[in-house]
Amino acid sequence: MYLVIGSTNILGAHTICTLLQKGLQVRAVKSDKSDMLRFKKIMGYYFSDSDNLYDEIDWVDGDPFDHDLMMETLQDIDIVINCSIPVYFGLNKSDDMLGDSVRATAILVDCAREAGVKYFCHVSNVYALGDEPEYREITETSARDPKINYSAYSQASFQTDLEVWRAFEEGLNGSIINAGFILGPGDWYKDSSAIFRRISQGFTFYTKGVTGFVGVKDVVRSVLSLTKQRINKERFIVSSQCMSFAELLFMIADTLGVKRPYLNASKFILLIFKAFYRLRYLFSKKNPRLNDDYIRLLLDFRLYSNEKSLNTLLAGYQPIDQVVAEIASIYKGESVG
């Protein structure tokens, strides 16, 4: 049986649906904060009888800090897929919140090892990786530079990965996937899918930051390839292609048949927007999505090599223009306002 952690985020939901398509048994952890509406929405993209299949999932209402509950949850589990990637959106990203991700992962991997789980796949992100000189591709072995002031998001991701590596050294079998910016259909108002709604409604600004992008289906395929091969103590960058956010936004606009964003948002402009959103938050309590970590993401220039994953996990990646076309088709079909 498979256990999926982070089951209701965009990656976790698509992973569970793919496992169900293959007729595999799935246990999933959720909490009172889990977005079950998003999960059921994503299930509808895969199954016409999603309500019945939803009941086939062995749901566990769990607290990631409850050691005893996690030990109970891990009974009869062969493979754990941890999709609970820290998020960089929003204002309330305190050190405690980011630290929670590290502590929850530490408890999870320790419980998995104690319970005798056969394989643990941890899905992280490319911001947990090291660095290379500009215009050189970052690889799985690139070292982190102690002189660089990494973002809180990067630090949390890196430290979370360290907890997983520690468990591997202590006897837990598994490997890590470091995924690029994941694109897929999900919640048109919350996750990366929201980009399509914003562009469709007329979006003015773009940024020139460069990063790796990947379709959610390719991340899931990589995860399942890794769990099938049971590769131990390895790390894989999963990224279809590196491009700027400007290129992505223009591609989405062209696919939706709307006007492209036309103003370059510099760091100064983004900081003005951040201050505005923080001020608005004082009155509306609506959590803004623009924080320091997100600004760095939008402006950084980072290239990633996918050579290792292509040689080991996948025969090829779906081009991002095809990923965008598929998501845009779903978006237009739902007529989101």
Short mmCIF file of the C-alpha atoms (twelve columns), coordinates in Angstrom:
data_MODEL
# 
_entry.id   MODEL 
# 
loop_
_atom_site.group_PDB 
_atom_site.id 
_atom_site.type_symbol 
_atom_site.label_atom_id 
_atom_site.label_alt_id 
_atom_site.label_comp_id 
_atom_site.label_asym_id 
_atom_site.label_seq_id 
_atom_site.Cartn_x 
_atom_site.Cartn_y 
_atom_site.Cartn_z 
_atom_site.pdbx_PDB_model_num 
ATOM 1   C CA . MET A 1   0.000   0.000  0.000   1 
ATOM 2   C CA . TYR A 2   1.085   3.568  -0.744  1 
ATOM 3   C CA . LEU A 3   0.916   6.377  1.791   1 
ATOM 4   C CA . VAL A 4   0.770   9.900  0.360   1 
ATOM 5   C CA . ILE A 5   1.657   12.859 2.590   1 
ATOM 6   C CA . GLY A 6   0.613   16.314 1.355   1 
ATOM 7   C CA . SER A 7   -2.306  14.590 -0.289  1 
ATOM 8   C CA . THR A 8   -4.462  17.617 -1.061  1 
ATOM 9   C CA . ASN A 9   -1.896  19.964 -2.602  1 
ATOM 10  C CA . ILE A 10  -1.612  19.984 -6.381  1 
ATOM 11  C CA . LEU A 11  1.145   17.361 -6.563  1 
ATOM 12  C CA . GLY A 12  -0.317  15.088 -3.891  1 
ATOM 13  C CA . ALA A 13  -3.756  15.085 -5.495  1 
ATOM 14  C CA . HIS A 14  -2.437  14.267 -8.979  1 
ATOM 15  C CA . THR A 15  -0.223  11.549 -7.478  1 
ATOM 16  C CA . ILE A 16  -3.133  9.869  -5.703  1 
ATOM 17  C CA . CYS A 17  -5.294  9.996  -8.833  1 
ATOM 18  C CA . THR A 18  -2.548  8.367  -10.891 1 
ATOM 19  C CA . LEU A 19  -2.077  5.629  -8.288  1 
ATOM 20  C CA . LEU A 20  -5.836  4.970  -8.328  1 
ATOM 21  C CA . GLN A 21  -5.790  4.807  -12.131 1 
ATOM 22  C CA . LYS A 22  -3.245  2.018  -11.828 1 
ATOM 23  C CA . GLY A 23  -5.472  0.128  -9.406  1 
ATOM 24  C CA . LEU A 24  -3.124  0.586  -6.446  1 
ATOM 25  C CA . GLN A 25  -4.179  0.878  -2.813  1 
ATOM 26  C CA . VAL A 26  -3.728  4.340  -1.346  1 
ATOM 27  C CA . ARG A 27  -3.753  5.696  2.176   1 
ATOM 28  C CA . ALA A 28  -3.662  9.483  2.509   1 
ATOM 29  C CA . VAL A 29  -3.236  11.878 5.400   1 
ATOM 30  C CA . LYS A 30  -5.396  14.964 5.724   1 
ATOM 31  C CA . SER A 31  -6.060  17.516 8.437   1 
ATOM 32  C CA . ASP A 32  -8.646  20.166 9.219   1 
ATOM 33  C CA . LYS A 33  -6.564  22.540 7.065   1 
ATOM 34  C CA . SER A 34  -6.570  20.278 3.997   1 
ATOM 35  C CA . ASP A 35  -8.269  21.664 0.896   1 
ATOM 36  C CA . MET A 36  -10.660 18.820 0.105   1 
ATOM 37  C CA . LEU A 37  -12.547 20.871 -2.477  1 
ATOM 38  C CA . ARG A 38  -9.373  21.232 -4.535  1 
ATOM 39  C CA . PHE A 39  -8.677  17.515 -4.149  1 
ATOM 40  C CA . LYS A 40  -12.136 16.536 -5.389  1 
ATOM 41  C CA . LYS A 41  -11.845 19.026 -8.242  1 
ATOM 42  C CA . ILE A 42  -8.591  17.426 -9.396  1 
ATOM 43  C CA . MET A 43  -10.146 13.955 -9.046  1 
ATOM 44  C CA . GLY A 44  -12.805 15.106 -11.509 1 
ATOM 45  C CA . TYR A 45  -10.097 15.611 -14.138 1 
ATOM 46  C CA . TYR A 46  -9.264  11.907 -13.923 1 
ATOM 47  C CA . PHE A 47  -12.511 10.080 -13.154 1 
ATOM 48  C CA . SER A 48  -16.171 10.403 -14.074 1 
ATOM 49  C CA . ASP A 49  -17.074 8.504  -10.902 1 
ATOM 50  C CA . SER A 50  -14.741 10.447 -8.629  1 
ATOM 51  C CA . ASP A 51  -17.142 10.342 -5.652  1 
ATOM 52  C CA . ASN A 52  -17.000 6.549  -5.506  1 
ATOM 53  C CA . LEU A 53  -13.227 6.451  -5.933  1 
ATOM 54  C CA . TYR A 54  -12.811 9.075  -3.224  1 
ATOM 55  C CA . ASP A 55  -14.324 6.603  -0.776  1 
ATOM 56  C CA . GLU A 56  -11.802 3.941  -1.840  1 
ATOM 57  C CA . ILE A 57  -8.953  6.026  -0.427  1 
ATOM 58  C CA . ASP A 58  -8.009  5.082  3.111   1 
ATOM 59  C CA . TRP A 59  -8.162  8.553  4.644   1 
ATOM 60  C CA . VAL A 60  -6.424  9.289  7.934   1 
ATOM 61  C CA . ASP A 61  -7.074  12.495 9.867   1 
ATOM 62  C CA . GLY A 62  -3.574  13.135 11.089  1 
ATOM 63  C CA . ASP A 63  -1.325  15.542 12.914  1 
ATOM 64  C CA . PRO A 64  2.215   15.418 11.453  1 
ATOM 65  C CA . PHE A 65  3.663   16.073 14.932  1 
ATOM 66  C CA . ASP A 66  1.886   13.098 16.525  1 
ATOM 67  C CA . HIS A 67  4.480   10.316 16.587  1 
ATOM 68  C CA . ASP A 68  2.076   7.624  17.778  1 
ATOM 69  C CA . LEU A 69  -0.543  8.484  15.162  1 
ATOM 70  C CA . MET A 70  2.074   8.439  12.399  1 
ATOM 71  C CA . MET A 71  3.319   5.038  13.562  1 
ATOM 72  C CA . GLU A 72  -0.239  3.750  13.407  1 
ATOM 73  C CA . THR A 73  -0.759  5.322  9.983   1 
ATOM 74  C CA . LEU A 74  2.382   3.643  8.631   1 
ATOM 75  C CA . GLN A 75  1.216   0.127  9.486   1 
ATOM 76  C CA . ASP A 76  1.005   -2.074 6.355   1 
ATOM 77  C CA . ILE A 77  2.603   0.695  4.241   1 
ATOM 78  C CA . ASP A 78  5.244   -0.361 1.711   1 
ATOM 79  C CA . ILE A 79  5.935   2.979  0.034   1 
ATOM 80  C CA . VAL A 80  5.658   6.542  1.343   1 
ATOM 81  C CA . ILE A 81  5.446   9.458  -1.097  1 
ATOM 82  C CA . ASN A 82  5.990   12.750 0.703   1 
ATOM 83  C CA . CYS A 83  4.518   15.583 -1.369  1 
ATOM 84  C CA . SER A 84  4.333   18.144 1.436   1 
ATOM 85  C CA . ILE A 85  6.620   20.697 -0.213  1 
ATOM 86  C CA . PRO A 86  6.961   23.980 1.756   1 
ATOM 87  C CA . VAL A 87  5.184   26.850 -0.004  1 
ATOM 88  C CA . TYR A 88  6.594   30.309 -0.586  1 
ATOM 89  C CA . PHE A 89  3.300   32.140 -1.175  1 
ATOM 90  C CA . GLY A 90  1.760   34.425 1.386   1 
ATOM 91  C CA . LEU A 91  2.632   36.811 4.175   1 
ATOM 92  C CA . ASN A 92  2.569   34.488 7.166   1 
ATOM 93  C CA . LYS A 93  5.775   32.561 6.556   1 
ATOM 94  C CA . SER A 94  7.458   32.931 9.926   1 
ATOM 95  C CA . ASP A 95  10.502  30.958 11.028  1 
ATOM 96  C CA . ASP A 96  8.185   28.802 13.143  1 
ATOM 97  C CA . MET A 97  5.983   27.917 10.160  1 
ATOM 98  C CA . LEU A 98  8.972   27.062 7.985   1 
ATOM 99  C CA . GLY A 99  10.513  25.152 10.867  1 
ATOM 100 C CA . ASP A 100 7.316   23.129 11.186  1 
ATOM 101 C CA . SER A 101 8.033   21.602 7.780   1 
ATOM 102 C CA . VAL A 102 11.464  20.460 8.969   1 
ATOM 103 C CA . ARG A 103 10.172  19.057 12.256  1 
ATOM 104 C CA . ALA A 104 7.220   17.264 10.646  1 
ATOM 105 C CA . THR A 105 9.538   15.666 8.076   1 
ATOM 106 C CA . ALA A 106 11.952  14.568 10.812  1 
ATOM 107 C CA . ILE A 107 9.114   12.826 12.659  1 
ATOM 108 C CA . LEU A 108 7.803   11.262 9.443   1 
ATOM 109 C CA . VAL A 109 11.122  9.755  8.316   1 
ATOM 110 C CA . ASP A 110 11.894  8.471  11.808  1 
ATOM 111 C CA . CYS A 111 8.498   6.799  11.995  1 
ATOM 112 C CA . ALA A 112 8.911   5.367  8.490   1 
ATOM 113 C CA . ARG A 113 12.244  3.817  9.486   1 
ATOM 114 C CA . GLU A 114 10.841  2.440  12.753  1 
ATOM 115 C CA . ALA A 115 7.788   1.015  10.963  1 
ATOM 116 C CA . GLY A 116 9.952   -0.807 8.412   1 
ATOM 117 C CA . VAL A 117 8.700   1.083  5.362   1 
ATOM 118 C CA . LYS A 118 10.347  -0.429 2.293   1 
ATOM 119 C CA . TYR A 119 10.789  2.780  0.314   1 
ATOM 120 C CA . PHE A 120 10.478  6.534  0.954   1 
ATOM 121 C CA . CYS A 121 10.205  9.031  -1.910  1 
ATOM 122 C CA . HIS A 122 10.622  12.627 -0.801  1 
ATOM 123 C CA . VAL A 123 9.525   15.289 -3.291  1 
ATOM 124 C CA . SER A 124 11.393  18.510 -2.619  1 
ATOM 125 C CA . ASN A 125 12.095  21.493 -4.863  1 
ATOM 126 C CA . VAL A 126 15.034  22.888 -6.795  1 
ATOM 127 C CA . TYR A 127 15.534  25.699 -4.253  1 
ATOM 128 C CA . ALA A 128 16.959  23.162 -1.806  1 
ATOM 129 C CA . LEU A 129 19.907  22.687 -4.163  1 
ATOM 130 C CA . GLY A 130 23.244  24.464 -4.355  1 
ATOM 131 C CA . ASP A 131 24.572  27.002 -6.800  1 
ATOM 132 C CA . GLU A 132 26.777  27.404 -9.845  1 
ATOM 133 C CA . PRO A 133 28.250  30.505 -11.500 1 
ATOM 134 C CA . GLU A 134 25.711  32.413 -13.574 1 
ATOM 135 C CA . TYR A 135 24.773  30.782 -16.912 1 
ATOM 136 C CA . ARG A 136 25.962  27.364 -15.698 1 
ATOM 137 C CA . GLU A 137 23.428  24.657 -14.956 1 
ATOM 138 C CA . ILE A 138 22.833  23.592 -11.376 1 
ATOM 139 C CA . THR A 139 23.075  19.831 -10.895 1 
ATOM 140 C CA . GLU A 140 22.267  17.388 -8.124  1 
ATOM 141 C CA . THR A 141 25.827  17.746 -6.774  1 
ATOM 142 C CA . SER A 142 26.069  21.558 -6.829  1 
ATOM 143 C CA . ALA A 143 27.183  22.821 -3.408  1 
ATOM 144 C CA . ARG A 144 25.512  25.593 -1.456  1 
ATOM 145 C CA . ASP A 145 27.613  28.724 -1.048  1 
ATOM 146 C CA . PRO A 146 27.999  29.726 2.635   1 
ATOM 147 C CA . LYS A 147 28.406  33.352 1.530   1 
ATOM 148 C CA . ILE A 148 24.924  33.499 0.006   1 
ATOM 149 C CA . ASN A 149 22.013  34.729 2.117   1 
ATOM 150 C CA . TYR A 150 19.450  32.133 1.081   1 
ATOM 151 C CA . SER A 151 15.750  32.834 1.378   1 
ATOM 152 C CA . ALA A 152 13.732  31.358 4.230   1 
ATOM 153 C CA . TYR A 153 11.986  29.130 1.689   1 
ATOM 154 C CA . SER A 154 15.307  27.819 0.373   1 
ATOM 155 C CA . GLN A 155 16.635  27.251 3.878   1 
ATOM 156 C CA . ALA A 156 13.515  25.359 4.952   1 
ATOM 157 C CA . SER A 157 13.661  23.201 1.821   1 
ATOM 158 C CA . PHE A 158 17.373  22.487 2.313   1 
ATOM 159 C CA . GLN A 159 16.974  21.613 5.997   1 
ATOM 160 C CA . THR A 160 13.986  19.403 5.238   1 
ATOM 161 C CA . ASP A 161 16.074  17.510 2.686   1 
ATOM 162 C CA . LEU A 162 18.817  17.117 5.299   1 
ATOM 163 C CA . GLU A 163 16.389  15.360 7.638   1 
ATOM 164 C CA . VAL A 164 15.538  12.920 4.846   1 
ATOM 165 C CA . TRP A 165 19.229  12.288 4.092   1 
ATOM 166 C CA . ARG A 166 19.818  11.666 7.795   1 
ATOM 167 C CA . ALA A 167 17.139  8.982  7.795   1 
ATOM 168 C CA . PHE A 168 18.657  7.426  4.677   1 
ATOM 169 C CA . GLU A 169 22.013  7.198  6.450   1 
ATOM 170 C CA . GLU A 170 20.267  5.582  9.421   1 
ATOM 171 C CA . GLY A 171 18.806  2.813  7.274   1 
ATOM 172 C CA . LEU A 172 15.661  4.121  5.557   1 
ATOM 173 C CA . ASN A 173 15.617  3.246  1.848   1 
ATOM 174 C CA . GLY A 174 14.611  5.985  -0.558  1 
ATOM 175 C CA . SER A 175 15.609  8.947  -2.695  1 
ATOM 176 C CA . ILE A 176 14.769  12.610 -3.265  1 
ATOM 177 C CA . ILE A 177 13.210  14.387 -6.222  1 
ATOM 178 C CA . ASN A 178 13.882  18.122 -6.542  1 
ATOM 179 C CA . ALA A 179 11.108  19.448 -8.744  1 
ATOM 180 C CA . GLY A 180 11.044  22.713 -10.645 1 
ATOM 181 C CA . PHE A 181 8.082   25.103 -10.656 1 
ATOM 182 C CA . ILE A 182 5.150   22.705 -11.023 1 
ATOM 183 C CA . LEU A 183 2.406   23.525 -13.522 1 
ATOM 184 C CA . GLY A 184 -0.893  21.685 -13.597 1 
ATOM 185 C CA . PRO A 185 -4.650  22.119 -13.258 1 
ATOM 186 C CA . GLY A 186 -5.740  22.643 -9.687  1 
ATOM 187 C CA . ASP A 187 -7.238  25.611 -7.869  1 
ATOM 188 C CA . TRP A 188 -7.590  28.597 -10.196 1 
ATOM 189 C CA . TYR A 189 -7.448  30.893 -7.158  1 
ATOM 190 C CA . LYS A 190 -4.655  29.493 -4.955  1 
ATOM 191 C CA . ASP A 191 -1.840  27.407 -6.449  1 
ATOM 192 C CA . SER A 192 0.212   27.808 -9.635  1 
ATOM 193 C CA . SER A 193 -2.998  27.338 -11.633 1 
ATOM 194 C CA . ALA A 194 -4.015  30.840 -10.523 1 
ATOM 195 C CA . ILE A 195 -1.585  32.222 -13.107 1 
ATOM 196 C CA . PHE A 196 -4.032  31.228 -15.855 1 
ATOM 197 C CA . ARG A 197 -6.936  33.081 -14.249 1 
ATOM 198 C CA . ARG A 198 -4.857  36.216 -13.723 1 
ATOM 199 C CA . ILE A 199 -3.597  36.237 -17.300 1 
ATOM 200 C CA . SER A 200 -7.108  35.650 -18.677 1 
ATOM 201 C CA . GLN A 201 -8.384  38.666 -16.757 1 
ATOM 202 C CA . GLY A 202 -5.643  40.934 -18.065 1 
ATOM 203 C CA . PHE A 203 -2.263  40.960 -16.351 1 
ATOM 204 C CA . THR A 204 0.034   43.954 -16.777 1 
ATOM 205 C CA . PHE A 205 3.408   42.912 -15.381 1 
ATOM 206 C CA . TYR A 206 5.998   40.269 -16.146 1 
ATOM 207 C CA . THR A 207 9.409   39.467 -14.649 1 
ATOM 208 C CA . LYS A 208 12.619  38.259 -16.232 1 
ATOM 209 C CA . GLY A 209 13.630  35.722 -13.593 1 
ATOM 210 C CA . VAL A 210 14.594  32.316 -14.970 1 
ATOM 211 C CA . THR A 211 13.911  28.937 -13.367 1 
ATOM 212 C CA . GLY A 212 12.989  25.357 -14.216 1 
ATOM 213 C CA . PHE A 213 9.379   24.507 -15.057 1 
ATOM 214 C CA . VAL A 214 7.738   21.092 -15.188 1 
ATOM 215 C CA . GLY A 215 4.272   19.684 -15.717 1 
ATOM 216 C CA . VAL A 216 2.686   17.951 -12.742 1 
ATOM 217 C CA . LYS A 217 2.199   14.741 -14.753 1 
ATOM 218 C CA . ASP A 218 5.946   14.505 -15.364 1 
ATOM 219 C CA . VAL A 219 6.646   14.917 -11.648 1 
ATOM 220 C CA . VAL A 220 4.189   12.110 -10.887 1 
ATOM 221 C CA . ARG A 221 5.735   9.906  -13.601 1 
ATOM 222 C CA . SER A 222 9.165   10.535 -12.082 1 
ATOM 223 C CA . VAL A 223 7.921   9.621  -8.616  1 
ATOM 224 C CA . LEU A 224 6.375   6.368  -9.815  1 
ATOM 225 C CA . SER A 225 9.473   5.487  -11.847 1 
ATOM 226 C CA . LEU A 226 11.617  6.031  -8.766  1 
ATOM 227 C CA . THR A 227 9.374   3.931  -6.518  1 
ATOM 228 C CA . LYS A 228 9.299   1.145  -9.102  1 
ATOM 229 C CA . GLN A 229 13.086  1.049  -9.485  1 
ATOM 230 C CA . ARG A 230 13.687  1.510  -5.741  1 
ATOM 231 C CA . ILE A 231 16.798  3.594  -6.376  1 
ATOM 232 C CA . ASN A 232 18.474  4.269  -3.047  1 
ATOM 233 C CA . LYS A 233 20.187  7.391  -1.679  1 
ATOM 234 C CA . GLU A 234 20.042  9.447  -4.868  1 
ATOM 235 C CA . ARG A 235 18.763  12.885 -5.809  1 
ATOM 236 C CA . PHE A 236 17.097  13.792 -9.105  1 
ATOM 237 C CA . ILE A 237 16.286  17.199 -10.586 1 
ATOM 238 C CA . VAL A 238 12.903  16.969 -12.309 1 
ATOM 239 C CA . SER A 239 12.486  19.902 -14.681 1 
ATOM 240 C CA . SER A 240 11.233  19.991 -18.247 1 
ATOM 241 C CA . GLN A 241 12.909  23.205 -19.350 1 
ATOM 242 C CA . CYS A 242 14.352  26.448 -18.024 1 
ATOM 243 C CA . MET A 243 12.758  29.676 -19.146 1 
ATOM 244 C CA . SER A 244 11.871  33.105 -17.853 1 
ATOM 245 C CA . PHE A 245 8.587   33.926 -16.156 1 
ATOM 246 C CA . ALA A 246 8.056   36.412 -18.976 1 
ATOM 247 C CA . GLU A 247 8.216   33.600 -21.537 1 
ATOM 248 C CA . LEU A 248 5.760   31.541 -19.501 1 
ATOM 249 C CA . LEU A 249 3.293   34.402 -19.071 1 
ATOM 250 C CA . PHE A 250 3.477   35.294 -22.784 1 
ATOM 251 C CA . MET A 251 2.910   31.630 -23.660 1 
ATOM 252 C CA . ILE A 252 -0.154  31.442 -21.419 1 
ATOM 253 C CA . ALA A 253 -1.563  34.686 -22.799 1 
ATOM 254 C CA . ASP A 254 -1.097  33.548 -26.404 1 
ATOM 255 C CA . THR A 255 -2.703  30.184 -25.648 1 
ATOM 256 C CA . LEU A 256 -5.692  31.837 -23.973 1 
ATOM 257 C CA . GLY A 257 -5.939  34.384 -26.782 1 
ATOM 258 C CA . VAL A 258 -5.580  37.438 -24.541 1 
ATOM 259 C CA . LYS A 259 -3.206  40.387 -24.384 1 
ATOM 260 C CA . ARG A 260 0.296   39.697 -23.141 1 
ATOM 261 C CA . PRO A 261 1.640   41.401 -20.005 1 
ATOM 262 C CA . TYR A 262 3.594   44.413 -21.222 1 
ATOM 263 C CA . LEU A 263 5.432   46.031 -18.291 1 
ATOM 264 C CA . ASN A 264 8.608   44.614 -16.748 1 
ATOM 265 C CA . ALA A 265 8.269   44.460 -12.954 1 
ATOM 266 C CA . SER A 266 11.628  45.410 -11.454 1 
ATOM 267 C CA . LYS A 267 12.558  44.639 -7.864  1 
ATOM 268 C CA . PHE A 268 11.601  48.202 -6.905  1 
ATOM 269 C CA . ILE A 269 8.109   47.785 -8.372  1 
ATOM 270 C CA . LEU A 270 7.650   44.407 -6.680  1 
ATOM 271 C CA . LEU A 271 8.623   45.882 -3.318  1 
ATOM 272 C CA . ILE A 272 6.018   48.612 -3.780  1 
ATOM 273 C CA . PHE A 273 3.390   45.943 -4.475  1 
ATOM 274 C CA . LYS A 274 4.519   43.998 -1.402  1 
ATOM 275 C CA . ALA A 275 4.098   47.081 0.789   1 
ATOM 276 C CA . PHE A 276 0.635   47.707 -0.686  1 
ATOM 277 C CA . TYR A 277 -0.477  44.118 -0.041  1 
ATOM 278 C CA . ARG A 278 0.793   44.249 3.524   1 
ATOM 279 C CA . LEU A 279 -1.141  47.461 4.121   1 
ATOM 280 C CA . ARG A 280 -4.270  45.941 2.624   1 
ATOM 281 C CA . TYR A 281 -3.812  42.903 4.844   1 
ATOM 282 C CA . LEU A 282 -4.190  45.097 7.931   1 
ATOM 283 C CA . PHE A 283 -7.748  45.910 6.898   1 
ATOM 284 C CA . SER A 284 -8.950  42.900 4.907   1 
ATOM 285 C CA . LYS A 285 -6.920  40.075 6.532   1 
ATOM 286 C CA . LYS A 286 -6.615  38.678 3.010   1 
ATOM 287 C CA . ASN A 287 -3.242  36.938 2.960   1 
ATOM 288 C CA . PRO A 288 -1.120  38.428 0.139   1 
ATOM 289 C CA . ARG A 289 0.839   36.059 -2.103  1 
ATOM 290 C CA . LEU A 290 3.768   38.422 -2.601  1 
ATOM 291 C CA . ASN A 291 6.507   38.074 0.006   1 
ATOM 292 C CA . ASP A 292 10.312  38.354 -0.046  1 
ATOM 293 C CA . ASP A 293 10.792  34.710 -1.040  1 
ATOM 294 C CA . TYR A 294 8.354   35.004 -3.934  1 
ATOM 295 C CA . ILE A 295 10.063  38.194 -5.143  1 
ATOM 296 C CA . ARG A 296 13.416  36.411 -5.189  1 
ATOM 297 C CA . LEU A 297 11.852  33.554 -7.129  1 
ATOM 298 C CA . LEU A 298 10.485  35.957 -9.737  1 
ATOM 299 C CA . LEU A 299 13.836  37.730 -10.217 1 
ATOM 300 C CA . ASP A 300 16.540  35.063 -9.777  1 
ATOM 301 C CA . PHE A 301 18.377  33.566 -12.747 1 
ATOM 302 C CA . ARG A 302 18.819  29.828 -12.161 1 
ATOM 303 C CA . LEU A 303 19.388  27.089 -14.729 1 
ATOM 304 C CA . TYR A 304 18.898  23.417 -13.855 1 
ATOM 305 C CA . SER A 305 20.182  20.262 -15.513 1 
ATOM 306 C CA . ASN A 306 17.669  17.446 -16.022 1 
ATOM 307 C CA . GLU A 307 20.234  15.082 -17.556 1 
ATOM 308 C CA . LYS A 308 20.284  12.648 -14.630 1 
ATOM 309 C CA . SER A 309 16.491  12.263 -14.499 1 
ATOM 310 C CA . LEU A 310 16.337  11.787 -18.275 1 
ATOM 311 C CA . ASN A 311 18.949  9.050  -18.076 1 
ATOM 312 C CA . THR A 312 17.303  7.285  -15.155 1 
ATOM 313 C CA . LEU A 313 13.629  8.146  -14.577 1 
ATOM 314 C CA . LEU A 314 12.045  9.416  -17.795 1 
ATOM 315 C CA . ALA A 315 12.542  8.899  -21.518 1 
ATOM 316 C CA . GLY A 316 11.512  12.505 -22.091 1 
ATOM 317 C CA . TYR A 317 9.621   15.464 -20.676 1 
ATOM 318 C CA . GLN A 318 6.429   16.991 -21.989 1 
ATOM 319 C CA . PRO A 319 7.336   20.404 -23.471 1 
ATOM 320 C CA . ILE A 320 6.019   23.313 -21.422 1 
ATOM 321 C CA . ASP A 321 4.017   24.712 -24.331 1 
ATOM 322 C CA . GLN A 322 2.054   21.438 -24.407 1 
ATOM 323 C CA . VAL A 323 1.588   21.551 -20.625 1 
ATOM 324 C CA . VAL A 324 0.280   25.113 -20.906 1 
ATOM 325 C CA . ALA A 325 -2.052  24.161 -23.774 1 
ATOM 326 C CA . GLU A 326 -3.580  21.316 -21.749 1 
ATOM 327 C CA . ILE A 327 -4.115  23.473 -18.663 1 
ATOM 328 C CA . ALA A 328 -5.523  26.337 -20.731 1 
ATOM 329 C CA . SER A 329 -8.004  23.959 -22.392 1 
ATOM 330 C CA . ILE A 330 -9.268  22.834 -18.969 1 
ATOM 331 C CA . TYR A 331 -9.400  26.428 -17.742 1 
ATOM 332 C CA . LYS A 332 -11.400 27.644 -20.741 1 
ATOM 333 C CA . GLY A 333 -13.731 24.671 -20.433 1 
ATOM 334 C CA . GLU A 334 -14.569 25.650 -16.876 1 
ATOM 335 C CA . SER A 335 -15.142 29.346 -17.711 1 
ATOM 336 C CA . VAL A 336 -13.591 30.577 -14.480 1 
ATOM 337 C CA . GLY A 337 -14.457 34.149 -13.595 1 
# 
